[in-house]
Amino acid sequence: MTLSSIKLSRGFKLPTIRPFLSCLVFFLLFFPSLLTLVPDLDAADNKQSVVLQLAWKHQFQFAGYYAALEKGYYRDAGLEVTLVQGGEGRFAREELLDGRAQYGVAGAELILHRAGGDPFVVLAPIFQHSPSILLIRADSGISSFQGLVGKRVMLLPGTKDADILAAFQNEGIDESEFIRLDQSYDLNDLINGRTDCVSAYSTNEPWLLEQAGVKPGILLPRTYGVDFYSDCLFTTDKEIAAHPDRAARFLRASLQGWEYAMANREETIDLIINRYKVNKSKDHLRHESEAMEKLMLPDLVEIGHMSPGRWRHIANTYAALGMLDPEFDLQGFLYTPDAAKDHSRLRWTVFILFMVSLATTVIAIALSIFNKKLKKESLERKRAVKALQESETKFKEFMAHFPGYAFIKNGAGKYLYVNKAVSFGANSSPEQRLGKTDDEIFSPAVAKVLRANDAEVLDTLQSIEVHEKITDEEGHYRTTLVVKFPITRERNAPLIGGIALDVTEGQEMQKMLVQSEKMLSVGGLAAGMAHELNSPLGGIVQSVQVIHNRFTRDLPANRRAAEALGLSMEAIKAYMEKRDILKLLASIREAGARAAHIIENMLSFSHKPGGHFSIHNLSDLLDNTVELAGNDYNLKKQYDFKDIEIMRKYDPTMPGVPCEGNTIQQVFLNILRNGAEAMVEARTEQIKHQGSDLGISKNRFTLRTKQETDMACVEITDNGPGMDEKTKQCVFDPFFTTKPIGTGTGLGLSVSYFIIRENHGGEMEVRSEPGRGTTFIIRLPFQTPSTGLTV
């Protein structure tokens, strides 16, 4: 193969530049030798002293720099490095601008400083993901950035919390919509309620808050589409121009120190405690190192790696939020060692230009040939990067609003990704679950099932759909419908993806519907039985009346029958009275009449509502319901409703109300049953603790009717245990119940609320305090909106 047939790309040849290539070969062979004649300014300045300004006080956050100093990496690079800790009012930006330090550590806000005129150059980001968070108390009720509107937010000065500010703007929240406080660096301000949240690092402050006995809550900018580099090692244009080799040696030694620190964490923790006298325990530093590993991802990404595309995405994020010029040029902001070196030797390049002019011409020709191709590839690359960024943004937005739980695990069962909905599965935030297995999160029984399902996916490399039972924050079992699937089909590096939805309520609702169908059948059977009992019961009452008449009344037929037997009616009557037979007959007749009345109430109550309104006296409906409740107890054997005192305070002047009598009775009955059960249960507990029911007030209902302008009002008050505010707010919710599982459906009061509000256009409310009883208030209009029926 000859030089003239060398292919540049895709078969393109350069048959016309053989002479130029010969000169180029000469240039490439001798140019390095010429450079050795140029004095190396940095090499002549070995053992140079430089200052590294840290972003905060000494802690594991800067472990790599401690290791580089302790292990002699800086010394081997010809540097004497002084590490200066940061703190309140001492930031790397100001220290470098004032010349007190040559290198510093700061966050992605450096790009904003560069755009504002600061001559900063990023050497390497140590954290691939920012640890910046907003820290809140878990019991504050705040669960999102939107929840901070009108709240006190403690931030670092200026744009030093840039990613947090970007997340606020991303959510459409202007700084004027919350109260911005200056960072006090004192967690007691959050603990004692002097602020609602503070900016913090996920590697440090949440642990401190837990140690203070306060459960932390975390708001991640990453959840709201802001995912920046952090803890960036940076310097200035001036430092790189004057000492390019020193900058390269400093960066190389620093990254070497980071690799050692992360591989030897226990040794580094001892170094930090003994050498730098930090006011932190080993457990605290160990927690910090574990949290940093999840942000650095050293097993997946080379420490210090940075992508121009990622920085462009960060710039675009700031630009979209109006914090940065969309045309901001990254040129000069990102460190490029080769370019820096060439710049420092510019004078020597000029010195030898006369020797390489021909080679320069050849290079120019070659570059012009490649330029079009490079431009095309660059354009295609930009389009691909933009499409990837848009896809990533859409995915993050989708997952942020996905109502279920999504995750990715590796073959060892460790979580690599979880979305923000993870909290429904266990008492852990997404970042706390990363890097952990199910054995570290759930109980052994739950984890065993989850592992078995994962194993099936790995063995078959097929997706599965299963129901998994997991425990929630309060330790209760929840049922989730989970789809697990293999993300990669390579057995040497398997990944498992999954999405899950909480279907606990759906399953409970299905069970309740089945139970409701059974109860409807039982109710229909009971109504039928009551109807059938009416006939024989009527015969019994009528026969008893006839017997009474034949023994007591002086009728001709009675007298003739007695005389035929040699008896007198007076003697028969005397015998009946002597043996109390007449009283027994009266008792039988009274009991029969009472039973007939009970059946009449049952038939009236069980009658299906048909939307037919008629005028009813609410006092009568209350009395009928009380009687029905008393008889209903005899079947359930849970309490004796007859032992409950009933106080009636009826307004005799209140007119009748147009309503469906049987459904209104259903409402009254639901309230009376719930109140009676609550009172009896509370009284039983009192007796259990006091050993006697002496001195314990009698269970009592107070029933009151009154007229309020155009509404009839019914109040049912008990002297039971009352309700707390949380229970009172949920009492009308469907399926809400305070009873043990299996003893209540939680539908009674919600159905009652529907009957009053929707069917009758009325109002229903509850007033209660713990230990002070409960009052249900029902208001019904004197004229129904749907029928126009009025009193």
Buried (B, 14 or more C-beta within 10 A) or exposed (E): EEEEEBEEEEEEEBEEBEEBBBBBEBBEEBBEEBEEEBEEBBEEEEEBEBBBBBBBBBBBBBBBBBBBBBBEBBBEBBBEBEBBBBEEEBBBBEBBBEEEBBBBBBBBBBBBBBBEEBBBBBBBBBBBBBBBBBBBBBEBEBEEBEBBEEBBBBBBEEBBBBBBBBBBBBBEBEEEEBBEBEBBBBBEBBBEEEBBBBBBBBBBBBBBBEEEEBEBBBBBBBBBBBBBBBBBBBBBBEBBBBBBBBBBBBBBBBBBBBBBBBEBBEEBBEBBBEEBEBEBEEEBBBBBBEBBBBBBBBEEEEBBBBBEBBBBBBBBBBBBBEBBEEEBEBEBBBBBBEEBBEEBBEEBBEEBEEEBEBBEBBBEBBEEBBEEEEEEEEEEEEEEBBEEBEEEBEEBEEBBEBEBBBBBBBBEBBBBBBBBBBBBBBBBBBBBBBBBBBBEBBBEEBBEBBBEBBEEBBEEEEEBEBEBBBBBEEEEEBBBBBBBBBBEEEEEEBBBBBBBBBBBEEEBEEEBEEEEEEEEEEBEEBBEEBEEBBEEBEEBBEEBBEBBEEBBEEEEEBEEBBEEEEEEBEEBBEEBEEEEBBEEBEEBBEEBEEBBBBBEBBBBBBBEEEEEBEBBBBBEBBBBBBBBBBBBBEEEEEBEBEEBEBEEEBBEEBEBBBBBBBBBBBBBBBBBBBBBBBBBBBBEEBEEEEEEEEEEEEBBBBBBBBBEEEBBBBBBBBBBBBBEEEBBEBBBEBBBBEEEEEEBBBBBBBBBBBBBEEBBBBBBBBBBEEEEBBBBBBBBBBEBEEEEBEE
